[in-house]
Amino acid sequence: MIEEAWWYYIDVYRLLYPELPRLEFIDFVKQIAFCVPTQSSLQNELNTTSPDILLNDFNNFKSTIPCYGAILMDEDLQHVLAVQAFRTTRWGFPKGKMKIKEDPVVCAVREVEEEIGFNVLPFLVKENPIEIIMGKKKVTYFFCHHIPLTTPFQPKTRMEIHKIAWLDIDDITREVIAKNPDFNFFNQQMINAMLTFVAHQKGIEPKLLVLDTPCNSSYLSENSFGMEYFSKLYTNAFKTGSLHR
């Protein structure tokens, strides 16, 4: 709740009232703790524990929250919709963190709509999503297919997504084979899952990708799409560089 309030302060209030100070997250937490009576327990923690330790614990907790998103495909099942976060040229799929007791499909639909401004629910396939482990976090992508290439997309959130584009699956595969760093989000598992889904929809045998080297390890490293996004977005607003709404 406090983090959401901070983002609202950053995204909305400071635009409406530019004279308001820019607050780092931990400073915003301190303001809330000492001004809101219901946050007395947080005030006690701040009095007895280093703010950096509290922030680090919070970030560690967030790194375990499951994420859900979607892989959007066009009507010919040849293109997928990819996004780029601010301050990065790396491509990935729209996704976001699950709220408490939130249904996985509801989470995926909500997060995708926030990032690209499009409701994928009518196109979403609940069966056989892609599940990937990134550190301590599980990331799940649902397939959504037969979406027209002419569909307009527009992010609903500020300072998260700066580019949305349809990418040809064959082109993605070539870039992965060429080890283009802008495509290190995609790996053998991801591509083969897409190829298998397409083949199943068309009723044919999939032609799977086989790489000479192990699957792209950078996908799980600090250079991956997700981690680069965490470290670069609102850099000056974080002490650890890994906080993400």
URDA-V895974 format. One record per backbone hydrogen bond with DSSP energy under -1.0 kcal/mol. CO is the residue of the C=O (numbers start at 0). NH is the residue of the N-H. Records with the same first field share a line. If there is no record, write none. Layout:
CO=NH  NH
//
This chain:
0=4
1=5
2=6
3=7
4=8
5=9
6=10
7=11  12
8=13
11=15
12=16
16=19
23=27
24=28
25=29
26=30
27=31
28=32
29=33
31=35
35=38
36=39
38=42
39=43
40=44
41=45
42=46
43=47
44=48
49=53
50=54
51=55
52=56
53=57
54=58
55=59
56=60
57=61
58=62
60=63
61=64
65=97
66=139
67=95
68=141
70=143
71=80
72=146
73=76  145
77=168
78=73
79=166
81=164
82=91
83=161  162
84=87
91=82
93=69
95=67
98=101
102=106
103=107
104=108
105=109
106=110
107=111
108=112
109=113
110=114
111=115
112=116
113=155  156
115=153
119=122
122=144
129=140
131=138
133=136
136=133
137=66
138=131
139=68
140=129
141=70
142=124
143=72
147=150
159=85
162=83
164=81
166=79
167=171
168=172
169=173
170=174
171=175
172=176
173=177
174=179
175=178
179=182
180=183
181=90
182=185
186=190
187=191
188=192
189=193
190=194
191=195
192=196
193=197
194=198
195=199
196=200
197=201
198=202  203
215=218
216=219
217=220
220=223
223=227
224=228
225=229
226=230
227=231
228=232
231=234
233=236
234=237
236=24
//
